[in-house]
Amino acid sequence: MKIKILLILSIILTLQVKAQNKNTITGNIIDKNTKEALQNATIIYQNKSIGTTSDINGRFTLTLSGAHESDSIFISYMGYETIRTTISKCTKTKTHELNPFINELIEVTITSKKLNLKKFIKEVITDYNKNKRKKAHIGIAHYREKAKENNQYIMFMESIGYSVFAETPANAALLSNHNFFCENTKSHVVNPKWTKYKRATYYNVQKVSPGGGANLNMFRYLELRGLLSNKHYKKYNYKKDSTYYIQNNSVYRIRFDGNNAKGVIHVYADTKQILKIECSTTKYWSTAFHKRIDAQINIQFNYFEKVPFLSKITANYQHENLEYQNNLEILVQKFNNFDLSKEEYWSMNGYDHNPYIEYIPKDWKTTIKIDKDYDKIVADLESNPSSLEKHFENSSGRWFFPNEETNKLAVSKIKQLKQNF
């Protein structure tokens, strides 16, 4: 009898462990007829309200914790029939072919009706603000910043962590509620040519504040005081530039010009969903100079269940003798079922400025592509790859600003965030 009970318990335990195992699904998404790759197709695991998108080659990777092989995965793309498959099938099938919708051919009278641009832009911005998620949400993200002087790299930092938007508590600054939280970080920020900018930091130490949240700060600025604001979009001038097509979906290129930014916004003509924004702005927050300066910005969006989320934002600037680049990309987006208490918000509020640096090499091998300029970065900073790797290891296990430890509750909360995925 005891043996039977132990056997049953062993089977139950085995099933529980198996259920908690990680499942990584990879593949590529193509048009069934043309075999062309479909970029920005969405791959959704609804059980946890998380999703990712395909890259320029139609490829995707999605790692799931505590999932079952029979759980459903939905693959969709605008203008195509949605595929419903399972985790088990995704591990076996690497190419997913999507069928374009078949429209009945009817007689159409083509007219030269002029686009009412003012009305169109109003609808675009109104829809964006109506549909965007106003409650807390989180994404697994990767950020990378680097800087050069006289064509020589003087700093490099990147991290796999979390992009977190929090519902803003009372007395909190509106621009402070979208932050990046480091979890696994490569950091080389001790070059004297970089640390000379320490005069601009909050801390009386030999480092410049990390820029993980700088791009998110720019994004929030556009939402609250810029082009994406229901109140401020009217302050820009607009002019339709051209129309192009993505898999038969027409996209308008619309130029805009205002006091704090000018550039091009790309919008799907039918759905009025924003594809991307390319602009120059005077409002980018520089951690090196500790002020808003001129920069070139590129913002891309993803839509999960018709809700717009930030997909990627890149920033570049040249100021005085410094040439700087910052990239942030959302790898996996959780679009529902995430909460952050006031206590957690305030404990984590300063963490993006002063993160706990931890470096776990094995997590980088298959997750993130190496920077295209990495050989030069190595040569300029440490002369050989092994010494740079050693520097990352030696920088691990400490606060970014050792004399200004953030609330330790934040560290434990950061480690808990992965449970959402």
N, C-alpha and C positions, 0 to 999 in steps of 0.2 A: 504493500500500500504506500509506504514511504517512498519507494522507488518511483511509483507512478506519479506521486505528487511532485517529486523532484524533477521528473521528466517533463511534466506539464509546465512547471515553473520555468524550467530551462527553455522550453519552446516559446513561452510568453516573453521571456527576457530577450531571446534571440530576435523575435519579431519586433519588440520595442526598439532594440538597438538598430535593427535594419531600417525601421521607419525613420530613425533619426539620422541615418546616413545622408551624406550630401550627394545630390545628383547633379552632374554638370552636363547640360545639353548644348551641343554645338551644331552648326550647320550653315547652309547658305540658302537664300531665298531668291527665286528667279521667276520671270514671266514664263508661263507654260508654253506660249506660242513662239515667242521670239528668243527665249532662253537668256534674255538680258537680266543682269543682276538688279534687284530692287533694293535701293538704298532707303533707309528710314522706315522699313516695314516694322510693325510692332509685334513683339512676342510676349504674350501675357500668361502668367500663372495666377488665375483668379483666386485660388484658395488663400493666397497671402496678399492679394492685390499688389503684385509686383510685376514689372515688365522691363524689357530692354528693347533696343532697336538694332537693325542690321546696318553694317557700315557701307562704305562706298562700293565694296565688292559683294554686297548682299550677305556678308557673313555675320554671325552672332554667336555669343556665348552667354549662358545663363546658368548660374549655380544656385541650387535650391537645397535648403536644409529641412529635414523632417518631412520630405515629400514621399509619396508613394508612386510606384511605377505606373499605376493605373490612372493617376490624376491627369486632368485635361490641360492641354496647352493650346492657346488660340493664336494663330498667325494671321495678320491682316495688313492690308495696304489699300490706300484710297483708290477707288475705282476697280477693286478686285474682290472676288468672293473670299470670305474668311474661311480658313482651314481650322477645323477642330481635330486635334490629334492627342496623343498621350505622351507622357514622359518616356515610357518604354519604347514607343515607336520612334521618338526623336533620337534615342540613343542608337537606333539601328539605321534610320533614314537620315542621310546627311544633306540631301537636296530636297527642298520643298518648293513645288511648282504651284503658283497661284494663277487662277483663271480670271481674266478680265471680264467684267460684266458685259453681257451681250445686249446691246440696245437695239430695239426695233428701228429699222430705217423708215423715216417718214419724210415727206416733202417739207423742206425748210426754206423760208424766204429770208435771205441774208440782207440785213439793213446796215447802214452806217451810223447807227444810233451812238451818240457820243457818251462816254462814261461820265456819270455825275461824280466826279472825284471827291468833292466835299462830302457828299452823302455816303460814298463808299468808305472813306476813311473813318467817318463817324461810326459806321456799322462795325468796321474792323475793331476799333478800340473799345466800343461798347460791348461787343461780343467777347473780346478778350477778358475784360474785367468782370463780365457776368459769369463766364465759364471757369476762370482760374480758381484754383483751390485756395480758399482763405483760411482753412484750418491747417494745423501743423502737418507737415509732410517731410519725408526723408528720402535720400537717395545715396547709394554707394557711389563714391566719386573719386576721381584722380585729379590732383592738381600738380602743376610743375611750373616753377619760376626760375629764370636764369638772367644774368646780367653781364654785360661786357663794357670794358673801357679800352679804347684804342684797339678794338677788334680782338681783345683778349678777355676770356671769361674770368670773372672775379667772384662769382657765387653760383651755386646750384642747389636747389631744394625741390623735392617732390614727395608726395605722400598719397597713399591710398587711405581714404577715410570716408567721412560722411558729410553730405550737404544737407543741412537741417534748416527748415523754415519753421519758426515758432509763432504761435499767436502771441502778439505783443502784450505783456502784462502792463499794468499801470506804472507810470513813471519810467518806462523804458523808451529809449530812442527808437523811432520807427525804422531807421536804417540799420539797427543793430540786430534785427530778428531773423536774418538769413546768414548763416555762418558755415564755415568749413571746419570740421574737427578731424585733426590728424589721428591716424591709428598706426600706420606702418610707414615710417618716414626715412628718406635719405636726405641728409643735411650736410652741406659744406658752406658755412656762412662766416668763416673766420679770417678770410683774406683781408689784410689791412686796407686794401683799396675799396673793399665793401664796408668794413666796419667803421670807416671814417664817417659814414652817414649816421652813425649812432647819435649824433646831436639831435636827430629828428625823432628819436624813439621816446616812449613813455618811461623807459627804464634806464637807470644809471649803470649800465653794463656795456660790455664790448660787443654788442650785437644789434642788428636791425630787426625790427619786428617781422615775422613771417607774413607772406602775402596771400595765404590760403583763402582768406575771406574778401580780398580786395575786389575780385571780379564779381562776387555776389553783392557786394556793396554797390557796385556800378549798376548791376541789374535792378536792385531795389530803387536806386536813384531814378532810373528810367521809368519804373512803375509808379513812383510817388510824385516825381517832379519833372518828368520828361515826356518822351514820345508816347509811352504806354499809359499815361495818366489820363483819366476821363476829364480832368480839369485842365491839364496843360497841353494836350495834343493840339488844341486850337491855336496855340501860339506859333505853330510851324507853318511854313508855306509848302505846298505839295504840287508836284508835277509828274504826270505819268510818263515814264521813260520808254518802256517797251513791254512786250509780252513774250514769254517763252513757255515751253512745255516740258513737263516731267511725266513720262508714261501717260501721255494724252491728257494730263491735267494742266490747264492753263494757269500760268503764274504771272502776276503783274509786278513789274519793277517800278516802284514809285519813289521819286526823289523827294526828300524833305530837307528843310533848311530853317534853323532857329538859332537863338542866341547861344545855347549850350551844346548843340549837336547838329550835324548835317551829314546826310548820306543817302542810303537806299534801303527801303523796306520791301521785302519780297512777300507777296500775299497770294494765296490760292484764290482765283477769281470766283469760283463757285461757292466754296465753303467759307471764304473770308478768314481762313486760318493763316496765321503768320508763320512763314517758313523760316525766315532769318532777317536780321538787321545788320547792315554794314555801315559804320559811321565813324566820323572823327568827332571827338567830344572834348570839352574843356573841363570835365568834371570827374576824371578818373582819380581815385584816391591812391596816392603813391606812399608806400610805407617807408621808402628811402628818404623822400623829401618831406614827408608828413604834411602833405597838402594836396589839393586837387589840381591836376595839371592836364595838359593836352595829351591825348592818346588816340590810337586807332583801335576800334572795338568791332568784334564780329560775334553776333549772338545767334544761336540756332535753337529751335524749339522741337519738342516731341509732343504728341497728343495721345493720351491714354483715356479711353472712354470719353473722347471729345473734350477733355480737360487739358489746357496747355501747361506744359512744364518746361523749364529750362533744360536744354540738352547739352549745350556746349557754349562756352564763352572764352574768347581769346582777347588779349590786350597787348599792345605794343606801344612803346613810346621811346623817344630820344629827348632827353632833357639834360642840359649842360653837357657833360661828357659821358653820360650814362646811357647805354642802349639796353632796354629792358623788355622781357617778354614773359607773359603769364598766361597759362592755359588751364582751364578747368572743364572737365567732362563728366557728365553723369553716366555711370556704367549700368546701374540698375535703379529704377525708380519705383518707390512704393507710393501708390496714388490714393490709398485709403487706409483706415485703421492704424493711425499712429497718433499718439498723444504725448505731450510734454507738460509736466506740472510746473507751477511757478517756481517751486523749490529747485527743480532740475534746471529750469531756464536760467535762474540767477547763479546757480553753481557752475554752469557751463559758459556763462556770459563772457568771461575773460579768457576762455580756453583757446579760442582761435588766435589770440594775440600771444599767448604763452602756453603752447601745448606741451604735453609730456612726449618726449622723443623716444620712440621705440622702433628698432629696425629688425625685421624678420626676413632674411634673404630669400627663403624658399617661396614666399608668397609673391615674389616679383618675377619668377622665372617664366610663368605662363600667363600672367595677368595683363601686364603692361608692355607695350612696345618700347624699345630703347629709343631715346632721343636721337634724331637723325644726325645731330652734331656732337654725339657723345664722345667720339675720338678726340675732337678738339677740346671739349670740356675736360676730359681726362688729362690731356697734355698741358693745358693751361693751369689746371688746379693742382694736380698731383704727379704728373709726368708718366704714370703707368696705372693700369686698371686695378692691380692688386692693392696699391697704396691708397687709391680712392675708396675702394671697398673697405679697407681697414679703417679709413677715416669715418665712414658711415657707421661701422661697428663701434668705434670708440665714442661716437657721439650719442650712442643709444643708452637708454636707461637713466635719463636725467631730464629735468625741465629745460625748456628752451632758454628761459631766464632763471637760472638757479636760485637767485636771491628773491624771486617774486613768485613763490609757489601758488598756483591756482588752487581753489577749493578742491580737496582730494576726492570729494564726492563726484566731481566731474570725471575723474579717471575711471572710476567704477561704472559710471553711466555710459561712457564711451564704449567700454567693453560689452555692455549690455545691448548696445544698439544693433549689433549683428543679429540678435535674436529676431528682429523684424523681418529678416530675409530667409 
